[in-house]
Amino acid sequence: MAVDYAVIVVYLAGMLAMGWWGMRRAKSKADFLVAGRRLGPAMYSGTMAAIVLGGASTIGGVGLGYQYGLSGAWMVLTIGLGLLALSVFFSARIARLKVYTVSEMLDLRYGGRAGVISGVVMWAYTLMLAVTSTIAYATIFDVLFDMNRTVAIILGGAIVVAYSTLGGMWSITLTDMVQFVVKTVGVLLLLLPIAVVRAGGFAEMKAKLPTSYFDPLGIGGETIFTYVLIYTFGMLIGQDIWQRVFTARSDKVARIGGTVAGTYCLLYAVAGAVIGTAAKVMYPKLPSADAAFATIVKDELPIGVRGLVLAAALAAVMSTSSGALIACATVANNDIWSRLRGLTGSRAPDHDEVRGNRAFILAMGVLVICISIALNNVVEALTVAYNLLVGGLLVPILGGLLWKRGTVHGALAAVGAGGLVVLGLMVTYGALANEPIYYGLAASLLSYVVVSAATKPTDPAVLAAWRERLAGSPANDGSPGGDGTDAEPGPRTISTHS
């Protein structure tokens, strides 16, 4: 294992070095939070693919393939479909808003009063997303070093917190590009063909496994529908995803680059399911489906290649973990803390804003590590995160983009009703049940439509400012120079109308 250890150590050291290099580029708030809004198509595509394809998509995707066969690809397929939908239909408008958070978008659209409540929901989602990624370190480091679970979480989490705190989005972007390359080589180009060959090829796999393993819908229609509701719609509205959209240097980059990333996700989904299916042939009686990835890597890959593939697994976890962490810290600082302190109408010096956001990443990172040590069930934590996000925020966000009659009262009612129903039904039926998201979405949509129709329409001046921002008007992007890079856009540009 010495060669494999060396590969992993070099990889981890490289992540820290890029964090240090990224610190030199993070001179302003826009640099730190959205990489200066300067990413081109190649880097944008790679980093977007890296953040959405995390430990759940890699280790969990292989596990679903082990359990259900090729239809186990559906979880990651719905993630890719959501990213495609976001890129084709919404990313250009989102990029032109020149904001930092989803809550700022809601304030712009509804008049400056939806931020704190929506911020709390988004913060809970990004926190749990970071937790699920951090828990996954325990699985990988256990394979690598037979390491204690708590020590593994602290080690992996500390590395991510370190490079994220140093350089913010610039560091995360640079590390994500490396992680994207490592995942592509490790999973698609090495593990996939090796797994199929070791399983005897597709003919042998079909001969040894039930026909249900090769049924595209074998996982069940209801499960697929739930994946669409949670993951496809979750891709449309998550702060971690939107914050990457904000890094694009133009709406064209956001649209084309996101489409490339979404297509890559579809390929990655099929690869994970095929690897899991091959693992079922080789190891038919594993104690846990989630152990399939680690087992096939540990037992079937040659020295050196094994280290690279495990580095790919680490890359998957780290990319999602760092993206969720900076999203969590951005929401906590900009949407909750600053508003509660009454600072939304004043501007701190830009250097102080970088320092403040850096402190929040460090604080949120410590919190994530502590929660990760206390929790154990990754799937439940991830489901809770997406249920809260989709049940509480999908309707007011998409409603604001698509229906001009939606009002701030309707948005707040939708967030409250959807969030409460989701939480209540998760307690009643369990975190993994389908009912919470079904009824939560229905309650949110009904509340939004009824309350919006029954309340006074949004101020025409607010809607006019919103439409100008969506159109990319330089006069309304919140920036003295018109590019929005060092601005503090958001509710105060229109809050006087609320």
C-alpha positions in Angstrom: 0.0 0.0 0.0 3.0 2.3 0.2 2.6 3.5 -3.4 -1.2 4.1 -2.8 -0.4 6.0 0.3 2.0 8.2 -1.6 -0.6 9.0 -4.2 -3.1 10.0 -1.6 -0.6 12.1 0.4 0.5 14.0 -2.7 -3.1 14.6 -3.7 -4.0 16.0 -0.2 -0.9 18.2 -0.1 -1.8 19.5 -3.5 -5.3 20.5 -2.3 -3.7 22.5 0.6 -1.2 24.1 -1.8 -4.0 25.3 -4.1 -5.8 26.7 -1.1 -2.8 28.8 -0.3 -2.4 29.9 -3.9 -6.1 30.8 -4.1 -5.7 33.0 -1.0 -3.5 35.4 -3.1 -6.3 35.9 -5.6 -9.1 36.5 -3.1 -8.8 40.3 -2.8 -12.5 41.2 -2.7 -15.8 39.8 -1.6 -16.7 38.8 -5.2 -13.3 37.1 -5.5 -13.8 35.2 -2.3 -17.4 34.2 -2.7 -17.9 33.8 -6.5 -14.3 33.7 -8.0 -14.7 37.3 -9.3 -17.4 36.1 -11.7 -14.7 35.3 -14.2 -14.8 31.6 -15.0 -14.7 30.5 -18.6 -16.5 27.5 -20.1 -13.9 24.9 -19.4 -13.3 25.7 -15.8 -17.0 26.4 -15.2 -18.0 23.0 -16.6 -15.4 21.1 -14.6 -16.2 22.8 -11.3 -19.9 22.5 -11.7 -19.6 18.7 -12.5 -17.3 18.3 -9.5 -19.7 19.9 -7.0 -22.8 17.9 -8.0 -21.0 14.6 -8.2 -20.0 14.0 -4.6 -19.7 11.0 -2.3 -23.3 10.1 -2.6 -23.0 10.1 -6.4 -19.8 8.0 -6.3 -20.0 5.7 -3.4 -23.8 5.8 -3.1 -24.2 5.5 -6.9 -22.1 2.3 -7.0 -24.0 1.0 -4.0 -27.4 1.5 -5.8 -25.9 -0.4 -8.8 -24.9 -3.2 -6.5 -28.4 -3.3 -5.0 -30.6 -2.7 -8.1 -28.4 -3.1 -11.1 -28.4 -0.6 -14.0 -31.5 1.1 -12.7 -29.4 2.2 -9.7 -28.2 5.0 -12.0 -31.5 6.9 -11.6 -30.4 8.9 -8.5 -27.4 10.4 -10.3 -29.3 10.6 -13.6 -31.9 12.9 -12.0 -29.1 15.1 -10.7 -27.7 15.4 -14.2 -31.2 16.1 -15.6 -31.7 18.8 -13.0 -28.4 20.4 -13.9 -29.4 20.3 -17.6 -32.7 22.0 -16.8 -31.1 24.7 -14.7 -28.5 25.4 -17.4 -30.9 25.5 -20.4 -33.8 27.3 -18.8 -32.6 29.4 -15.9 -28.8 29.8 -15.6 -28.6 32.8 -17.9 -31.1 34.8 -15.9 -29.6 33.7 -12.6 -26.1 34.8 -13.8 -27.4 38.2 -14.9 -28.8 38.9 -11.4 -25.2 39.5 -10.0 -26.1 38.5 -6.5 -24.4 36.2 -4.0 -27.3 34.1 -2.5 -30.7 32.7 -3.4 -32.2 34.7 -0.6 -30.9 37.9 -2.3 -32.7 36.8 -5.4 -36.0 36.4 -3.5 -35.6 39.8 -1.9 -35.0 41.4 -5.4 -38.1 39.7 -6.7 -40.5 40.1 -3.8 -39.4 43.4 -2.3 -36.8 42.8 0.4 -38.7 40.8 3.1 -38.1 37.1 2.4 -34.4 36.9 3.1 -34.0 35.8 6.7 -36.7 33.0 6.6 -35.5 31.6 3.3 -31.9 32.0 4.5 -32.6 29.8 7.5 -34.1 27.1 5.3 -31.2 27.3 2.8 -28.6 27.3 5.7 -30.1 24.1 7.1 -29.9 22.5 3.6 -26.3 23.5 2.9 -25.3 22.5 6.5 -26.7 19.0 6.1 -25.2 18.7 2.6 -21.8 19.5 4.0 -22.3 17.0 6.9 -23.2 14.1 4.5 -20.1 14.8 2.5 -17.9 15.0 5.6 -19.3 11.7 7.0 -18.1 10.0 3.8 -14.5 10.6 4.8 -14.8 7.9 7.3 -15.5 5.3 4.7 -12.6 6.3 2.5 -10.0 6.7 5.2 -11.1 3.4 6.7 -10.2 1.6 3.5 -6.9 3.6 3.2 -5.5 3.5 6.7 -7.9 1.4 8.8 -8.5 4.7 10.6 -10.9 5.4 13.5 -14.1 7.0 12.2 -13.9 10.2 14.3 -10.2 10.7 13.4 -11.0 10.2 9.7 -13.8 12.8 9.8 -11.6 15.3 11.5 -8.7 14.7 9.1 -10.7 15.0 5.9 -12.9 17.8 7.2 -9.9 19.8 8.4 -8.2 19.7 5.0 -11.4 21.0 3.3 -11.9 23.7 5.9 -8.3 24.8 5.6 -8.2 25.4 1.8 -11.8 26.7 1.7 -11.0 29.2 4.5 -7.8 30.4 2.9 -8.9 31.2 -0.6 -12.7 30.9 -0.7 -14.2 30.2 -4.1 -10.9 30.7 -5.9 -9.3 27.9 -3.9 -12.4 25.7 -4.2 -12.5 26.3 -8.0 -8.9 25.3 -8.5 -9.2 22.2 -6.3 -12.4 21.2 -8.0 -10.8 21.3 -11.4 -8.1 18.9 -10.2 -10.8 16.8 -8.5 -12.8 16.7 -11.8 -9.8 15.3 -13.7 -9.0 12.8 -10.9 -12.6 11.6 -10.9 -12.7 11.3 -14.7 -9.5 9.3 -14.8 -10.1 7.2 -11.7 -13.8 6.3 -12.1 -14.6 6.5 -15.8 -11.3 5.5 -17.4 -9.9 3.1 -14.8 -12.4 1.6 -12.4 -15.2 1.2 -14.9 -13.4 -1.0 -17.5 -11.4 -2.9 -14.9 -14.6 -3.8 -12.9 -16.4 -5.0 -16.1 -13.4 -7.1 -17.1 -12.9 -8.6 -13.6 -16.7 -9.5 -13.6 -16.2 -11.5 -16.8 -17.8 -9.0 -19.2 -21.4 -8.1 -19.8 -22.3 -11.5 -21.0 -21.1 -13.1 -17.8 -22.8 -10.4 -15.7 -26.2 -11.1 -17.5 -25.7 -14.9 -16.9 -25.1 -14.6 -13.2 -27.6 -11.9 -12.2 -31.4 -11.7 -12.2 -33.0 -10.0 -15.3 -34.2 -7.3 -13.0 -30.6 -6.0 -12.7 -30.8 -5.0 -16.4 -34.3 -3.5 -16.3 -34.0 0.3 -16.7 -37.0 0.8 -14.4 -36.1 -2.0 -11.9 -35.6 0.4 -9.0 -39.3 1.2 -9.2 -41.4 4.1 -10.7 -42.2 5.6 -7.4 -38.6 5.8 -6.4 -37.6 7.4 -9.7 -40.4 10.0 -9.3 -39.2 10.8 -5.8 -35.6 11.2 -7.1 -36.9 13.7 -9.7 -38.8 15.7 -7.0 -35.8 15.8 -4.6 -32.7 15.9 -6.8 -33.8 17.3 -10.1 -35.7 20.1 -8.5 -33.0 20.4 -5.8 -30.5 21.2 -8.6 -32.7 24.1 -9.7 -32.7 26.0 -6.4 -29.7 25.0 -4.2 -27.4 27.7 -2.9 -24.4 25.5 -3.6 -25.4 25.2 -7.2 -26.4 28.8 -7.7 -23.2 30.0 -6.2 -21.3 28.2 -9.0 -23.6 29.8 -11.6 -22.6 33.2 -10.1 -19.0 32.4 -11.0 -19.6 32.4 -14.7 -18.2 35.3 -16.6 -21.3 35.5 -18.9 -24.8 34.0 -19.2 -23.6 32.1 -22.3 -20.8 30.4 -20.2 -23.4 29.5 -17.6 -25.7 28.0 -20.2 -23.2 26.1 -22.3 -20.8 25.1 -19.5 -23.7 23.8 -17.4 -25.1 21.8 -20.3 -21.7 20.1 -20.7 -21.5 19.4 -16.9 -25.1 18.0 -16.9 -24.2 15.6 -19.8 -21.1 14.5 -18.0 -23.3 13.7 -15.0 -25.4 11.3 -17.1 -22.3 9.4 -18.2 -21.1 9.3 -14.6 -24.5 7.9 -13.4 -24.4 5.0 -15.9 -20.7 4.3 -15.0 -21.5 4.0 -11.3 -24.4 1.6 -11.8 -22.3 -0.6 -14.1 -19.5 -0.7 -11.6 -22.0 -1.7 -8.8 -23.5 -4.4 -11.0 -20.1 -5.8 -11.7 -19.4 -5.8 -7.9 -22.5 -7.8 -7.3 -21.2 -10.5 -9.6 -17.8 -10.6 -7.8 -19.1 -10.1 -4.2 -22.7 -11.3 -4.1 -23.0 -11.2 -0.3 -21.5 -8.0 1.0 -22.9 -6.9 4.3 -23.8 -3.4 2.9 -24.4 -2.1 -0.6 -22.4 1.0 0.2 -19.4 -1.2 0.8 -19.3 -2.2 -2.9 -17.1 0.7 -4.0 -14.5 0.3 -1.3 -14.4 -3.5 -1.7 -13.9 -3.6 -5.4 -11.2 -0.9 -5.2 -9.3 -2.6 -2.4 -9.4 -6.2 -3.8 -9.4 -5.8 -7.6 -7.2 -2.8 -8.6 -3.4 -3.0 -8.9 -1.1 -0.9 -6.8 -0.9 2.7 -7.8 -4.2 2.5 -9.7 -5.9 1.7 -6.4 -4.5 4.9 -4.8 -5.6 7.0 -7.8 -9.2 5.6 -7.6 -9.4 6.2 -3.9 -8.1 9.7 -4.6 -11.0 10.0 -7.0 -13.4 9.0 -4.2 -11.8 11.6 -2.0 -12.1 14.1 -4.8 -15.8 13.4 -5.1 -16.3 13.9 -1.4 -14.1 17.0 -1.1 -15.7 18.9 -4.1 -19.2 18.6 -2.7 -18.0 19.2 0.9 -16.2 22.4 0.0 -19.0 23.7 -2.2 -21.6 23.1 0.5 -19.3 24.6 3.1 -18.8 27.9 1.4 -22.5 28.0 0.5 -23.4 27.4 4.2 -21.0 30.1 5.3 -22.2 32.6 2.7 -25.8 32.1 3.7 -25.1 32.3 7.4 -23.1 35.5 7.0 -24.9 37.4 4.3 -28.5 36.2 4.7 -28.8 35.7 8.4 -26.1 37.3 10.6 -25.8 40.5 8.6 -29.6 41.0 8.5 -30.1 40.2 12.1 -27.4 42.8 13.0 -29.2 45.3 10.7 -26.2 45.7 8.4 -27.9 45.2 5.0 -28.2 48.9 4.4 -24.5 49.7 5.0 -21.3 48.5 3.4 -18.3 47.3 5.3 -14.9 47.8 3.8 -14.3 45.1 1.2 -11.2 43.7 3.0 -13.3 43.3 6.2 -16.0 41.5 4.2 -13.4 39.0 3.0 -12.2 38.5 6.6 -15.7 38.1 7.8 -16.7 35.5 5.2 -13.4 33.7 6.0 -14.3 33.6 9.7 -17.7 32.2 8.9 -16.3 29.4 6.7 -14.0 28.4 9.6 -16.9 28.5 12.1 -19.3 26.5 9.9 -16.5 24.1 9.1 -16.0 23.3 12.8 -19.8 22.9 13.2 -20.0 20.6 10.3 -17.2 18.4 11.6 -18.9 18.2 15.1 -22.3 17.2 13.6 -20.6 14.7 11.3 -19.0 12.9 14.3 -22.4 12.7 16.0 -24.4 11.4 13.0 -23.9 8.2 11.1 -26.7 7.7 8.5 -25.6 9.6 5.3 -28.7 8.8 3.3 -31.1 10.1 6.0 -29.1 13.3 6.4 -29.0 13.9 2.7 -32.7 13.2 2.4 -33.5 15.6 5.2 -31.4 18.3 3.5 -33.2 18.0 0.1 -36.7 17.6 1.6 -36.2 20.9 3.5 -34.8 22.6 0.4 -37.4 21.4 -2.1 -40.4 21.4 0.2 -39.7 24.9 1.5 -38.1 26.9 -1.3 -38.8 25.3 -4.7 -42.3 27.0 -5.1 -41.3 30.6 -4.1 -38.1 30.5 -6.2 -39.6 29.1 -9.4 -42.8 31.0 -8.8 -40.8 34.2 -8.6 -39.0 33.4 -11.9 -42.1 32.3 -13.8 -45.2 34.0 -12.3 -45.3 37.8 -12.0 -48.5 37.7 -9.8 -46.6 35.9 -6.9 -46.2 38.1 -3.8 -43.9 38.3 -0.8 -46.8 37.1 1.4 -47.4 34.1 -0.9 -43.6 33.3 -0.8 -43.5 33.5 3.0 -46.6 31.3 3.3 -45.1 28.8 0.8 -41.8 28.6 2.8 -43.6 28.2 6.1 -46.3 25.7 5.0 -43.9 23.5 2.9 -41.2 23.5 5.6 -43.6 22.6 8.5 -45.4 19.9 6.5 -42.1 18.3 5.5 -40.7 18.4 9.0 -43.9 17.1 10.6 -44.3 14.2 8.1 -40.6 13.2 8.5 -41.2 12.8 12.2 -44.4 10.9 11.5 -43.4 8.7 8.6 -39.6 8.7 8.9 -36.9 10.7 7.1 -36.7 8.3 4.1 -40.5 8.2 3.4 -41.9 9.7 0.2 -44.9 11.4 1.9 -43.0 14.4 3.4 -41.9 15.7 0.0 -45.2 14.9 -1.8 -47.4 16.7 0.7 -44.9 19.3 1.6 -44.7 20.5 -2.1 -48.5 20.4 -2.4 -48.9 22.5 0.7 -46.2 25.0 -0.5 -47.8 25.4 -3.9 -51.3 25.8 -2.6 -50.2 28.4 0.0 -48.2 30.3 -2.6 -51.1 30.5 -5.1 -53.9 31.2 -2.7 -52.1 33.8 -0.6 -50.5 35.5 -3.6 -54.0 35.8 -5.2 -55.5 37.1 -2.0 -52.9 39.8 -1.3 -51.8 43.0 -3.0 -49.7 42.5 -6.1 -46.0 43.2 -5.9 -45.1 46.9 -6.2 -44.6 47.7 -10.0 -41.4 49.5 -9.2 -40.0 46.3 -7.6 -41.0 44.3 -10.6 -39.5 46.8 -12.9 -36.2 46.7 -11.1 -36.4 42.9 -11.1 -37.0 42.8 -14.9 -34.1 45.2 -15.5 -31.8 43.1 -13.4 -32.9 39.9 -15.2 -32.1 41.6 -18.5 -28.6 42.4 -17.3 -29.0 46.2 -17.2 -25.7 47.8 -16.1 -27.6 50.5 -14.3 -29.3 48.0 -12.1 -26.7 45.3 -11.3 -25.7 46.9 -8.0 -22.2 47.9 -9.1 -20.6 51.3 -9.6 -18.8 50.0 -12.6 -21.6 47.9 -14.0 -20.0 44.4 -13.6 -21.2 43.7 -10.1 -17.9 42.3 -9.0 -17.4 44.4 -5.9 -20.9 45.4 -5.3 -23.2 44.4 -2.5 -26.3 43.8 -4.6 -29.5 42.6 -3.0 -32.5 43.8 -1.1 -31.4 47.4 -0.3 -31.5 48.3 -4.0 -35.3 48.0 -3.9 -36.2 47.6 -0.2 -37.6 51.1 -0.1 -40.5 49.9 -2.2 -41.5 47.1 0.3 
